[in-house]
Structures are given as structure tokens and as C-alpha cells.
Amino acid sequence: MTKRFGFTLAEVLITLGIIGVVAAMTMPTLIANYHKKVYVNQLRTNVSLLSQAVKKYLADQGVDTLALTNMPNNNEELKRFFNEYLKIVNDCDGRYYVEGKYGCFNKTYSKIDKTSRPNNLSNFSCAVVVNLANGASICSDVSDATTTIDPDTGKPIYNSGVGTMPGSVMLIEIDINGLKGPNQYGRDYFAFGVNEYGVIVDPNEFDESTSFSAGPNAGFLGKIMQDGWEMKY
């Protein structure tokens, strides 16, 4: 005589219930981590794209630093740079968003803690506001930097701007996926600079105690780069 053993219907239902509870607890974290990896990959791609464009620009100018070009404090040269060295598919005429007309950026952006939202971006403007072929949106200005000539050496002296990105020649704000969500600072919206040597920099210090309720200049890119291109916050 042999007996067959199996699960009862009650046992199967209990097991499925436990699996469902575990899945419900872990799935949001897994999805969030997946999205973070996607955002970081898009951010890194765009940082590399901008970096390569600046290097090409410097090579064509035959100089080693942006301080030796016409870029410092020159919006017209900045516009020429974007038009000649990056693939632009849409020009928003210097405005982030214009009601009923166009939007290179979303109308509003939230902070990571989702407790507040900034003002309507309709009033925000830059020297350059464009959509790139890869779907990213960029707002860019040149800093208030100037270049003078040292009377003793005859060499240029670069006086870096002091604004939101001190030490930068070019100021960049980017939404890595354009109008798509989540439209949050530190997730798909970042701010950084390009220094006189053409290096992407983020001089703002990331402070986890305050940055979740801070704006785009909170140092999110710097934090990601310091953490080996991971979004650990």
C-alpha cells in the first residue's frame, strides 16, 4: 500500500498569500532601484556627450582651456557651440516653458521629498534652451567669468564666476529625459558646470539632511559621481 501526500487547498492559499505579501513589500524597492539605474545611465550618457563636445570644441579652437576661447561671458559663442557640436532637434528660444506654445522642460518640477513644488517654469530662461536628439532637455548659460591679461607674463588670467556654480565657464541644467517623469530634482533633473579645462564639475556639496527639500543646485551630480555613478540617496 502506498500513500500520496500533497498540499491541501488551505496550505496552497496560505503559501500564495505569504508570497504575495513578500512581493508587495519588496517590489516597490526593486522598481525604485531599477529606475535609479536608468536615471544614472541617462545622466552619465549626457555628461559624456557634453564632455566630448567640449573636447572637440577645444581641439577645433586649438587651445587647452575654455578661458582661451570666446566662450567666457559670451552667450553668442555658447549658442554656436550647441548648434555646431550637439544634435539639436528643438529650440525653445531661451525659455523653459511657454504656455500653449512649447516646452523643452516640464511646466513644474518637484523636490525629492515631494513636499513642495517650485514656481511655474514659464518665467525661467537661459541663453540656450534646447531638446537634444537623445531626448534630453538642456538649459545653459555662460558664467559671469572674465579673462584678463597678466601684464607681467602676457598670459590670460581666468577669473571664475561666482554664481550658482563657482569656477564654471558654462552652466548646465538638464532634464535627462525631457518632458517624461518623474520631473524631480536629483532624479531626472540636475545642475552642474563645465570648468575652464572643459571638465564637468559640481562644486555644490550634497547634504542628505537638506538636499531632499532643496532645488536643482543641491549637488546631486557630485554625490552620484563620488559614489561611483550610483544613486545611493
Backbone bond lengths (Angstrom), bond angles and torsions (degrees), N, CA, C in turn:
res aa  C-N    CA-C-N  psi(-1)  N-CA   C-N-CA  omega(-1)  CA-C   N-CA-C  phi
1 M - - - 1.461 - - 1.532 109.59 -
2 T 1.292 118.20 132.77 1.475 122.08 176.67 1.512 108.65 -124.57
3 K 1.292 114.62 147.00 1.457 120.63 178.16 1.527 110.27 -114.12
4 R 1.267 116.20 142.38 1.459 121.27 176.20 1.538 109.22 -101.90
5 F 1.339 113.68 130.45 1.465 119.41 -179.45 1.522 109.30 -110.66
6 G 1.291 118.73 141.25 1.461 123.20 177.68 1.516 110.12 -155.60
7 F 1.318 114.71 176.39 1.463 119.96 179.17 1.520 109.66 -81.66
8 T 1.291 113.60 142.26 1.458 117.83 173.33 1.525 108.86 -79.21
9 L 1.317 116.41 164.98 1.450 121.17 179.19 1.531 110.82 -60.36
10 A 1.310 116.25 -38.49 1.467 120.60 179.70 1.521 110.47 -63.40
11 E 1.335 117.09 -42.73 1.468 121.08 -179.93 1.526 110.98 -64.54
12 V 1.332 116.23 -40.98 1.473 120.04 178.58 1.521 110.36 -62.63
13 L 1.327 116.09 -44.53 1.459 119.97 -179.29 1.519 111.32 -64.43
14 I 1.320 117.56 -39.57 1.465 121.22 178.20 1.525 110.44 -63.74
15 T 1.342 116.23 -43.48 1.465 121.15 179.51 1.524 111.22 -61.98
16 L 1.334 114.89 -46.24 1.464 119.00 178.36 1.529 111.12 -62.30
17 G 1.316 115.91 -37.55 1.463 119.67 177.97 1.520 111.73 -62.95
18 I 1.331 117.09 -42.51 1.472 121.50 178.69 1.524 110.33 -63.73
19 I 1.351 115.84 -43.77 1.463 119.74 178.72 1.523 110.33 -61.29
20 G 1.328 115.90 -40.53 1.465 119.80 179.50 1.516 112.47 -63.71
21 V 1.337 116.15 -41.34 1.464 120.48 179.36 1.526 110.48 -64.37
22 V 1.335 117.19 -45.06 1.476 121.39 179.50 1.523 110.33 -62.38
23 A 1.336 115.28 -43.29 1.472 119.13 179.50 1.525 110.93 -62.88
24 A 1.335 116.14 -42.06 1.459 120.12 179.82 1.520 111.76 -63.46
25 M 1.331 116.61 -30.46 1.457 121.37 -179.52 1.527 112.26 -79.85
26 T 1.313 116.94 -33.71 1.474 120.17 -173.19 1.523 113.81 -97.54
27 M 1.328 118.43 -27.93 1.457 120.66 -175.17 1.526 113.56 -59.56
28 P 1.347 119.26 -44.73 1.468 118.13 179.48 1.517 113.12 -57.70
29 T 1.330 116.93 -38.92 1.465 120.73 178.78 1.520 110.79 -67.61
30 L 1.326 116.50 -42.66 1.465 120.22 179.33 1.528 111.05 -63.47
31 I 1.321 116.41 -42.38 1.462 120.67 179.71 1.531 110.44 -65.78
32 A 1.350 116.07 -42.60 1.465 120.14 179.14 1.519 111.09 -61.90
33 N 1.327 116.87 -42.77 1.468 120.55 179.12 1.522 111.65 -65.77
34 Y 1.318 115.88 -36.66 1.467 119.69 177.16 1.529 110.28 -63.66
35 H 1.337 116.38 -45.95 1.459 120.10 179.38 1.524 111.10 -61.45
36 K 1.331 116.93 -39.48 1.460 120.38 179.02 1.529 110.85 -60.49
37 K 1.335 115.88 -42.18 1.469 119.58 179.02 1.529 110.72 -63.66
38 V 1.325 116.58 -39.59 1.464 120.43 178.51 1.521 110.30 -63.32
39 Y 1.337 116.70 -45.71 1.470 120.46 179.97 1.528 111.29 -61.87
40 V 1.323 115.74 -43.62 1.473 119.47 -178.99 1.521 110.76 -64.43
41 N 1.318 117.38 -41.55 1.466 120.54 178.85 1.532 110.96 -62.70
42 Q 1.331 116.57 -41.80 1.460 120.15 178.21 1.525 110.97 -66.45
43 L 1.329 116.31 -41.25 1.464 120.60 178.44 1.512 110.71 -62.94
44 R 1.319 116.75 -47.07 1.462 120.61 -178.62 1.524 111.26 -62.52
45 T 1.332 116.51 -39.21 1.468 120.68 178.19 1.519 111.02 -61.07
46 N 1.331 116.59 -44.10 1.460 120.20 -178.55 1.520 112.69 -72.00
47 V 1.317 117.50 -35.81 1.463 120.67 175.17 1.522 109.95 -62.46
48 S 1.336 116.46 -43.16 1.461 120.76 177.66 1.520 111.26 -63.95
49 L 1.322 116.55 -40.84 1.468 121.61 179.41 1.526 110.96 -60.60
50 L 1.321 116.18 -46.39 1.461 120.49 179.04 1.521 111.41 -66.08
51 S 1.325 115.63 -41.01 1.462 120.02 179.92 1.525 111.61 -61.76
52 Q 1.334 116.40 -43.78 1.463 120.34 179.34 1.531 111.07 -65.96
53 A 1.337 116.85 -36.69 1.462 120.57 178.80 1.528 110.54 -64.49
54 V 1.333 117.21 -41.79 1.464 121.39 179.04 1.527 110.41 -65.27
55 K 1.324 117.03 -41.61 1.465 120.50 178.42 1.528 111.21 -61.91
56 K 1.334 115.89 -40.87 1.466 120.17 178.38 1.535 110.03 -65.41
57 Y 1.309 116.06 -41.30 1.460 121.36 178.67 1.533 110.65 -60.76
58 L 1.332 116.84 -46.14 1.465 120.95 179.17 1.524 111.00 -63.33
59 A 1.324 116.67 -40.72 1.463 120.63 179.67 1.527 110.54 -63.62
60 D 1.322 116.57 -42.36 1.464 120.15 179.24 1.523 111.95 -67.00
61 Q 1.333 116.06 -30.81 1.459 120.22 177.89 1.529 111.98 -79.51
62 G 1.324 115.94 -16.10 1.461 120.46 179.83 1.510 113.62 71.45
63 V 1.346 116.83 30.47 1.468 121.24 -179.88 1.522 109.41 -131.66
64 D 1.344 114.98 169.44 1.459 119.91 -177.43 1.527 113.47 -99.00
65 T 1.318 117.14 -20.43 1.458 119.40 -176.89 1.528 110.91 -134.69
66 L 1.321 114.86 155.07 1.454 120.61 177.23 1.526 111.61 -66.73
67 A 1.337 116.56 -21.41 1.460 120.53 178.35 1.522 111.68 -64.52
68 L 1.316 116.74 -21.48 1.462 121.03 -178.85 1.531 111.94 -95.82
69 T 1.316 116.61 5.74 1.470 121.29 177.21 1.534 109.27 -105.69
70 N 1.309 116.04 -175.47 1.467 120.64 176.38 1.532 112.28 -87.95
71 M 1.347 116.87 8.89 1.455 120.54 -174.73 1.528 114.76 -68.96
72 P 1.347 119.89 -45.56 1.472 119.01 -175.54 1.530 113.06 -55.44
73 N 1.328 114.40 125.69 1.460 121.98 175.02 1.533 112.73 58.35
74 N 1.334 116.90 33.77 1.462 121.13 -176.07 1.529 109.50 -136.93
75 N 1.318 117.35 94.50 1.464 121.33 -177.47 1.522 113.22 -64.76
76 E 1.316 117.35 -32.02 1.460 119.92 -179.91 1.519 111.33 -65.80
77 E 1.320 116.71 -37.76 1.462 119.67 177.09 1.521 110.73 -69.62
78 L 1.330 116.39 -34.80 1.462 120.53 176.27 1.522 110.42 -62.17
79 K 1.320 117.60 -43.58 1.465 121.60 177.93 1.527 110.68 -61.59
80 R 1.318 116.15 -42.28 1.469 120.15 179.16 1.523 110.42 -62.58
81 F 1.321 116.14 -41.01 1.466 120.31 178.82 1.520 111.10 -58.21
82 F 1.324 117.08 -48.79 1.461 120.09 -177.94 1.528 111.69 -64.97
83 N 1.303 116.98 -41.17 1.460 120.43 -177.98 1.518 113.38 -69.54
84 E 1.319 117.34 -31.24 1.459 120.78 -175.99 1.525 114.41 -96.07
85 Y 1.334 117.46 -24.30 1.460 119.03 -172.31 1.530 114.26 -116.01
86 L 1.329 118.07 -3.23 1.447 121.59 176.88 1.531 109.24 -133.45
87 K 1.325 116.74 153.23 1.456 121.04 -178.48 1.525 109.99 -87.69
88 I 1.321 115.38 102.84 1.458 122.04 -178.06 1.528 109.23 -95.34
89 V 1.328 116.77 130.01 1.468 120.21 177.63 1.518 112.04 -111.03
90 N 1.326 117.03 -13.97 1.464 119.83 -179.89 1.524 109.24 -155.86
91 D 1.321 116.37 131.03 1.466 121.99 178.51 1.524 108.31 -111.98
92 C 1.319 116.82 120.70 1.464 121.43 -177.94 1.526 112.56 -95.11
93 D 1.302 116.35 19.71 1.466 121.80 170.81 1.526 112.24 55.74
94 G 1.322 115.63 40.56 1.460 120.09 174.69 1.509 116.51 79.78
95 R 1.333 118.90 2.79 1.467 121.71 -178.03 1.522 110.27 -114.94
96 Y 1.317 115.85 138.00 1.459 120.39 177.43 1.528 111.01 -63.03
97 Y 1.334 114.82 -45.14 1.452 119.79 -172.12 1.529 108.73 -158.26
98 V 1.315 116.16 133.49 1.462 120.79 175.80 1.525 107.76 -128.11
99 E 1.316 116.64 119.53 1.461 122.25 -175.70 1.533 111.29 -54.83
100 G 1.331 115.57 124.80 1.445 121.21 176.02 1.516 115.54 78.39
101 K 1.330 117.30 -1.33 1.468 119.47 -177.80 1.529 110.99 -117.14
102 Y 1.310 117.29 -64.74 1.459 119.17 -177.50 1.521 109.69 -160.98
103 G 1.301 114.59 166.94 1.455 119.77 176.36 1.514 110.46 -155.67
104 C 1.318 116.53 110.46 1.465 119.78 171.41 1.521 109.19 -78.33
105 F 1.345 115.47 -28.07 1.462 121.62 176.48 1.520 108.91 -118.41
106 N 1.325 115.67 161.41 1.449 119.44 177.68 1.531 109.98 -68.38
107 K 1.304 116.38 159.08 1.462 120.86 -175.75 1.526 111.71 -63.23
108 T 1.312 117.56 -39.67 1.464 121.73 179.65 1.522 110.01 -137.94
109 Y 1.326 116.09 156.65 1.465 122.92 176.66 1.521 109.68 -131.29
110 S 1.320 115.94 144.33 1.457 120.47 179.36 1.523 109.99 -104.11
111 K 1.305 114.26 165.65 1.463 120.80 174.72 1.526 108.30 -92.82
112 I 1.303 117.26 163.26 1.463 120.34 -173.53 1.523 111.54 -59.80
113 D 1.329 117.15 -37.51 1.466 118.60 -178.80 1.529 112.29 -76.53
114 K 1.351 116.35 -6.32 1.468 122.75 175.87 1.533 113.47 61.42
115 T 1.329 117.00 16.88 1.458 119.43 -178.03 1.517 112.33 -83.77
116 S 1.332 117.00 -20.32 1.451 118.46 -178.44 1.515 110.32 -152.74
117 R 1.305 115.66 163.62 1.456 121.28 179.24 1.519 108.75 -130.50
118 P 1.317 117.01 145.50 1.469 119.41 179.51 1.522 111.51 -73.99
119 N 1.301 115.94 174.94 1.456 120.78 178.53 1.523 111.50 -65.65
120 N 1.303 115.79 163.89 1.461 122.42 175.91 1.528 109.92 -53.79
121 L 1.317 116.56 131.75 1.460 120.38 -176.62 1.524 113.12 -77.07
122 S 1.323 117.66 2.70 1.459 119.89 -179.23 1.523 112.14 -58.61
123 N 1.330 116.09 -28.28 1.460 119.84 -176.67 1.520 112.89 -90.04
124 F 1.322 117.96 -4.43 1.458 121.43 -176.13 1.524 110.20 -87.62
125 S 1.315 116.10 141.29 1.461 119.93 -179.04 1.522 110.57 -147.17
126 C 1.323 115.68 159.56 1.463 123.79 175.80 1.519 107.81 -142.94
127 A 1.308 116.09 168.85 1.463 119.40 175.89 1.517 110.15 -62.95
128 V 1.341 116.21 -38.23 1.463 122.55 179.59 1.517 109.16 -128.69
129 V 1.324 117.45 125.00 1.466 121.85 171.95 1.525 106.72 -134.37
130 V 1.334 116.49 112.94 1.462 120.96 -172.86 1.517 112.15 -142.58
131 N 1.330 115.09 161.19 1.462 122.75 167.31 1.521 108.11 -102.49
132 L 1.329 116.66 134.07 1.453 121.39 175.77 1.520 110.17 -90.03
133 A 1.311 115.67 163.98 1.461 121.10 -178.70 1.525 111.98 -62.95
134 N 1.336 117.68 -25.49 1.469 120.22 -179.17 1.519 112.83 -84.77
135 G 1.344 117.61 3.88 1.455 121.21 176.42 1.512 115.12 98.90
136 A 1.325 117.98 -7.79 1.457 121.00 -179.58 1.526 110.84 -79.02
137 S 1.325 115.52 152.40 1.460 121.89 173.92 1.520 108.53 -112.65
138 I 1.328 116.34 137.31 1.463 120.50 -178.06 1.520 110.79 -130.26
139 C 1.319 114.54 135.77 1.461 122.70 168.98 1.520 105.60 -115.65
140 S 1.320 117.31 130.49 1.467 119.64 -177.17 1.523 111.48 -142.03
141 D 1.330 114.05 142.97 1.457 122.78 173.90 1.523 108.06 -135.34
142 V 1.317 116.30 160.87 1.464 119.66 167.32 1.518 106.79 -91.29
143 S 1.325 116.01 151.19 1.458 119.77 -179.15 1.521 109.91 -76.97
144 D 1.330 114.92 178.10 1.454 119.72 177.94 1.525 111.08 -86.27
145 A 1.325 115.88 27.09 1.457 121.01 -179.23 1.522 111.12 -71.99
146 T 1.310 115.69 154.98 1.455 121.45 177.14 1.519 109.40 -135.57
147 T 1.297 116.00 159.74 1.463 121.66 176.47 1.516 108.85 -124.05
148 T 1.313 115.84 125.94 1.468 121.12 177.04 1.526 108.93 -119.72
149 I 1.305 115.98 167.01 1.461 121.21 -179.29 1.524 110.14 -104.11
150 D 1.315 115.61 127.64 1.459 121.16 176.63 1.528 108.43 -68.74
151 P 1.342 118.85 118.88 1.465 120.71 -177.04 1.525 113.97 -65.01
152 D 1.332 116.27 -22.15 1.464 119.57 -178.86 1.525 112.81 -85.05
153 T 1.333 115.65 -40.54 1.467 119.56 -176.18 1.522 112.60 -102.34
154 G 1.335 116.93 -19.99 1.457 119.97 -176.28 1.509 113.21 76.27
155 K 1.343 117.20 6.47 1.460 121.48 -178.68 1.525 110.07 -96.24
156 P 1.336 116.78 151.62 1.470 119.45 179.86 1.525 112.08 -69.95
157 I 1.307 115.67 142.78 1.458 122.21 175.05 1.521 107.25 -113.51
158 Y 1.323 116.17 122.08 1.462 120.72 -177.43 1.518 109.50 -91.63
159 N 1.308 116.61 121.00 1.457 122.55 177.29 1.516 108.41 -104.69
160 S 1.322 115.64 102.46 1.470 119.78 -171.65 1.513 111.83 -68.75
161 G 1.331 114.35 149.47 1.455 120.80 178.25 1.518 110.76 -68.93
162 V 1.292 115.97 160.35 1.457 119.78 -175.18 1.524 112.29 -113.37
163 G 1.299 121.52 -4.32 1.466 125.29 -174.71 1.511 114.42 -51.73
164 T 1.317 116.28 -134.70 1.461 121.04 -176.26 1.521 112.31 -77.95
165 M 1.314 117.45 -18.67 1.455 122.21 -179.85 1.528 109.49 -130.80
166 P 1.333 118.06 74.12 1.461 120.12 -178.16 1.524 111.77 -58.33
167 G 1.326 115.68 140.05 1.457 120.46 -179.59 1.509 113.63 88.54
168 S 1.330 117.55 3.19 1.460 120.83 -177.07 1.522 111.46 -105.66
169 V 1.335 115.24 143.00 1.462 121.29 172.79 1.517 109.49 -88.35
170 M 1.322 115.45 -43.23 1.463 121.49 178.11 1.520 109.35 -111.35
171 L 1.323 116.77 137.68 1.452 122.75 176.31 1.520 108.31 -108.72
172 I 1.322 116.29 129.03 1.465 121.25 -174.52 1.522 110.42 -124.53
173 E 1.317 116.56 132.12 1.460 122.67 165.49 1.518 105.86 -122.64
174 I 1.329 116.10 134.51 1.460 118.98 -173.39 1.521 111.21 -138.69
175 D 1.307 115.53 137.21 1.456 122.25 166.53 1.518 105.04 -106.20
176 I 1.307 116.87 110.00 1.461 121.69 -169.01 1.519 113.75 -66.35
177 N 1.334 117.90 -19.34 1.474 119.73 178.08 1.524 112.45 -127.48
178 G 1.332 115.86 26.08 1.453 120.03 174.89 1.516 113.65 63.11
179 L 1.330 116.52 -130.27 1.460 121.46 -175.16 1.529 113.73 -78.89
180 K 1.326 117.52 -8.28 1.457 120.66 179.77 1.533 110.17 -69.29
181 G 1.341 115.89 157.17 1.456 120.93 179.28 1.511 112.29 -72.69
182 P 1.320 116.51 171.85 1.474 127.19 10.82 1.529 114.21 -86.92
183 N 1.333 117.15 -5.29 1.463 121.47 -178.53 1.530 110.95 54.56
184 Q 1.324 114.41 57.54 1.457 122.34 179.64 1.522 110.52 -128.32
185 Y 1.332 115.91 140.23 1.453 120.20 172.86 1.524 108.86 -62.39
186 G 1.319 116.03 132.88 1.459 120.05 178.18 1.508 114.34 85.89
187 R 1.333 117.47 -5.82 1.463 121.29 176.15 1.530 108.97 -111.31
188 D 1.327 117.21 -65.18 1.464 118.68 177.32 1.526 111.90 -121.01
189 Y 1.332 117.24 4.78 1.467 122.08 -179.29 1.522 108.65 -126.55
190 F 1.338 116.28 124.89 1.462 121.38 -175.27 1.525 110.46 -138.80
191 A 1.312 115.66 157.94 1.461 121.86 175.76 1.529 108.60 -131.17
192 F 1.320 115.89 139.10 1.469 120.36 178.21 1.519 108.52 -161.02
193 G 1.306 116.74 -178.68 1.451 121.18 -179.22 1.515 112.17 -129.41
194 V 1.319 114.88 171.22 1.465 122.21 173.10 1.523 105.64 -123.09
195 N 1.343 117.20 119.06 1.459 119.13 -176.12 1.525 111.79 -80.65
196 E 1.311 117.15 -179.21 1.455 120.91 -174.41 1.525 113.56 -62.92
197 Y 1.347 116.69 -20.82 1.453 120.61 179.51 1.525 112.06 -91.49
198 G 1.311 116.15 5.24 1.453 120.35 178.90 1.506 113.85 80.61
199 V 1.331 117.23 16.68 1.464 121.92 -178.43 1.527 109.49 -96.10
200 I 1.335 116.16 135.46 1.455 121.30 175.86 1.522 108.73 -69.10
201 V 1.318 117.02 126.85 1.463 120.68 -177.88 1.527 110.09 -133.22
202 D 1.324 115.23 153.37 1.458 122.10 173.49 1.525 106.70 -135.81
203 P 1.331 117.64 91.63 1.460 121.12 -174.12 1.518 114.83 -75.51
204 N 1.321 117.41 -7.60 1.465 119.96 -177.09 1.523 110.76 -85.03
205 E 1.291 115.77 132.98 1.463 121.05 -176.68 1.518 110.96 -81.05
206 F 1.320 116.41 129.06 1.471 121.75 178.83 1.524 109.18 -80.54
207 D 1.305 116.89 125.54 1.460 122.83 178.42 1.522 107.59 -123.88
208 E 1.319 116.45 109.79 1.458 120.06 -174.84 1.524 112.84 -61.93
209 S 1.331 117.33 -22.06 1.456 119.74 -178.69 1.521 112.15 -75.62
210 T 1.335 117.01 -19.69 1.468 119.51 -177.30 1.523 113.62 -125.56
211 S 1.328 118.19 -23.54 1.458 120.56 -170.51 1.519 114.10 -69.59
212 F 1.319 117.57 -21.26 1.461 118.73 -179.87 1.522 111.91 -69.21
213 S 1.324 116.34 -20.24 1.466 119.77 176.39 1.520 110.54 -112.34
214 A 1.334 116.37 14.60 1.459 120.61 -177.68 1.523 111.35 -96.69
215 G 1.330 115.25 171.68 1.452 121.45 -179.46 1.510 112.37 -85.53
216 P 1.325 117.38 -163.87 1.465 121.77 -172.51 1.525 114.25 -69.48
217 N 1.334 118.23 -18.91 1.464 120.25 -177.74 1.518 113.34 -91.88
218 A 1.321 117.19 25.51 1.460 120.88 -173.17 1.525 114.19 -80.31
219 G 1.302 118.77 -3.15 1.459 120.34 178.09 1.516 114.79 92.02
220 F 1.325 116.84 24.34 1.464 120.39 -177.65 1.534 112.12 -63.47
221 L 1.336 117.55 -43.61 1.464 119.35 179.39 1.522 110.53 -61.82
222 G 1.330 116.55 -42.68 1.459 119.79 178.65 1.511 112.11 -58.20
223 K 1.322 116.44 -41.34 1.466 121.48 178.93 1.520 110.43 -64.14
224 I 1.325 116.63 -45.50 1.462 120.71 -179.62 1.525 111.16 -61.81
225 M 1.326 117.18 -43.14 1.461 120.93 179.64 1.525 111.02 -66.08
226 Q 1.335 117.10 -41.07 1.464 120.67 178.47 1.520 111.73 -62.83
227 D 1.318 116.52 -31.81 1.465 121.29 -178.26 1.528 112.30 -90.49
228 G 1.321 116.65 20.43 1.467 120.12 176.66 1.509 113.74 71.54
229 W 1.323 116.13 39.52 1.469 122.92 -178.43 1.521 112.11 58.72
230 E 1.327 113.41 51.42 1.464 120.60 172.43 1.516 108.52 -131.87
231 M 1.310 116.77 143.88 1.466 122.02 177.27 1.513 107.66 -96.30
232 K 1.341 115.66 89.10 1.466 120.59 -174.30 1.525 113.56 -91.72
233 Y 1.298 116.86 0.97 1.458 119.63 179.43 1.521 111.31 -101.98
